[in-house]
């Protein structure tokens, strides 16, 4: 009986995550973000299991941020929710013990900065899931106030099935 309860709870968690991701995407597409181009996320053309992320600063002066506050600087900086074609969340619970990097990264006034996120490291089950079907990847990023862009940005990517 306990095992059945655990399965139901896991299903409810999956549904909640999917609902959260869908609500975020709908909120952003209906005016939740004033300038959606301030955070751009796309698949790396050289490595389809890696994301290229570019952030624009709207600050009128040069800012310096601790690296851990950038999407690629810490595995908890960007919320990633991978979902199979059938609507099931892909196991996304890999969190190694990680210490934040306090190295300061400068961003020029009205400038951009880019980095990469290794999806295979963050979502170990992704490779297996992509053998079966495409994967929908919902993402959300809470921008530091210093950048003077929308508080939250988010979106969706389709990662094509890999054979």
C-alpha positions as CSV (number, residue, x, y, z in Angstrom):
1,X,0.0,0.0,0.0
2,X,2.8,2.4,0.8
3,X,4.3,1.9,-2.7
4,X,1.0,2.8,-4.3
5,X,0.9,6.0,-2.2
6,X,4.4,6.9,-3.3
7,X,3.5,6.4,-7.0
8,X,0.4,8.7,-6.7
9,X,2.5,11.4,-5.0
10,X,5.2,11.2,-7.7
11,X,2.5,11.5,-10.4
12,X,1.0,14.5,-8.6
13,X,4.4,16.2,-8.4
14,X,4.9,15.6,-12.1
15,X,1.5,17.2,-12.9
16,X,2.3,20.1,-10.7
17,X,5.7,20.7,-12.4
18,X,4.0,20.5,-15.8
19,X,1.3,22.9,-14.7
20,X,3.9,25.3,-13.3
21,X,5.9,25.3,-16.5
22,X,2.8,25.8,-18.7
23,X,1.6,28.6,-16.5
24,X,5.0,30.3,-16.7
25,X,5.0,30.1,-20.5
26,X,1.5,31.4,-20.7
27,X,2.2,34.3,-18.3
28,X,5.3,35.3,-20.3
29,X,3.5,35.1,-23.6
30,X,0.7,37.3,-22.3
31,X,2.9,40.1,-21.1
32,X,4.9,38.7,-18.2
33,X,8.1,39.9,-19.8
34,X,8.5,43.3,-21.3
35,X,11.4,42.4,-23.5
36,X,11.6,38.6,-24.1
37,X,14.9,39.0,-26.1
38,X,16.8,40.0,-22.9
39,X,17.3,36.2,-22.2
40,X,17.8,34.0,-25.2
41,X,18.1,30.2,-24.9
42,X,18.8,27.8,-27.7
43,X,20.3,24.5,-28.4
44,X,24.0,24.5,-29.2
45,X,24.4,23.5,-32.9
46,X,27.6,21.6,-32.1
47,X,26.2,19.7,-29.1
48,X,22.4,19.2,-29.1
49,X,22.5,18.3,-25.4
50,X,23.9,21.7,-24.5
51,X,22.2,25.1,-24.2
52,X,23.6,28.4,-25.4
53,X,22.2,31.2,-23.1
54,X,22.7,34.9,-23.8
55,X,21.7,37.6,-21.3
56,X,21.4,41.3,-22.1
57,X,22.0,43.9,-19.4
58,X,19.7,47.0,-19.7
59,X,21.8,48.8,-17.0
60,X,23.3,52.1,-18.0
61,X,26.5,51.3,-16.2
62,X,28.9,48.3,-16.2
63,X,27.8,45.7,-13.6
64,X,29.7,42.7,-12.1
65,X,27.8,39.7,-11.0
66,X,29.0,36.6,-9.1
67,X,29.2,33.8,-11.6
68,X,26.7,31.6,-9.6
69,X,24.0,34.1,-10.4
70,X,24.2,33.4,-14.1
71,X,22.3,30.5,-15.7
72,X,25.4,28.6,-16.5
73,X,27.3,29.5,-13.3
74,X,25.4,27.1,-11.0
75,X,23.1,24.2,-11.7
76,X,20.3,25.8,-9.6
77,X,20.4,29.2,-11.2
78,X,18.0,28.2,-14.0
79,X,14.9,26.1,-13.5
80,X,14.7,23.4,-16.2
81,X,11.7,21.1,-16.5
82,X,12.1,18.3,-19.2
83,X,8.9,16.7,-20.3
84,X,8.5,13.7,-22.7
85,X,6.1,13.7,-25.6
86,X,3.6,11.8,-23.4
87,X,3.6,14.7,-20.8
88,X,5.7,12.9,-18.2
89,X,8.5,14.7,-16.4
90,X,11.9,13.3,-17.0
91,X,13.8,12.5,-13.8
92,X,15.6,15.8,-13.0
93,X,16.9,15.3,-9.5
94,X,20.7,15.3,-10.0
95,X,22.2,17.8,-7.6
96,X,25.9,17.2,-6.8
97,X,27.3,19.1,-3.8
98,X,28.3,22.3,-5.4
99,X,29.8,25.5,-3.9
100,X,28.9,28.8,-5.6
101,X,31.5,30.5,-7.6
102,X,32.0,34.1,-6.4
103,X,34.2,35.1,-9.3
104,X,32.8,38.4,-10.6
105,X,31.8,38.5,-14.2
106,X,31.6,42.0,-15.8
107,X,28.8,43.0,-18.2
108,X,29.2,46.2,-20.0
109,X,26.4,48.8,-20.0
110,X,23.7,47.6,-22.3
111,X,25.9,44.7,-23.2
112,X,25.4,40.9,-23.5
113,X,27.1,37.9,-22.0
114,X,26.8,34.3,-23.0
115,X,27.5,30.8,-21.6
116,X,26.7,27.2,-22.0
117,X,24.7,24.7,-19.9
118,X,25.5,21.0,-20.2
119,X,22.1,19.3,-20.1
120,X,23.5,15.8,-19.9
121,X,25.3,16.8,-16.7
122,X,22.1,18.3,-15.2
123,X,19.6,15.8,-16.5
124,X,21.3,12.4,-16.6
125,X,18.1,10.7,-17.9
126,X,17.8,13.0,-20.9
127,X,19.9,10.9,-23.3
128,X,17.7,7.8,-22.7
129,X,14.5,9.8,-23.0
130,X,15.7,11.3,-26.3
131,X,16.1,7.8,-27.7
132,X,12.4,7.3,-27.3
133,X,10.9,10.6,-28.3
134,X,11.4,14.4,-28.6
135,X,11.7,16.2,-25.3
136,X,10.0,19.5,-24.4
137,X,12.3,21.6,-22.2
138,X,10.6,24.4,-20.2
139,X,13.0,26.9,-18.6
140,X,12.8,29.8,-16.2
141,X,15.4,32.3,-15.0
142,X,15.2,34.9,-12.3
143,X,17.4,37.7,-13.4
144,X,19.5,39.7,-10.9
145,X,18.1,43.2,-10.3
146,X,21.4,44.8,-11.4
147,X,20.7,43.8,-15.0
148,X,17.5,45.9,-15.1
149,X,15.5,43.4,-17.1
150,X,12.3,41.5,-16.4
151,X,12.4,39.9,-13.0
152,X,11.6,36.4,-14.5
153,X,12.1,35.1,-18.1
154,X,11.1,31.8,-19.4
155,X,10.4,29.7,-22.4
156,X,10.2,26.4,-24.2
157,X,12.5,24.4,-26.4
158,X,12.0,21.2,-28.4
159,X,14.9,18.9,-28.2
160,X,14.6,16.5,-31.2
161,X,14.6,12.7,-30.7
162,X,18.1,11.2,-31.2
163,X,18.6,7.7,-32.5
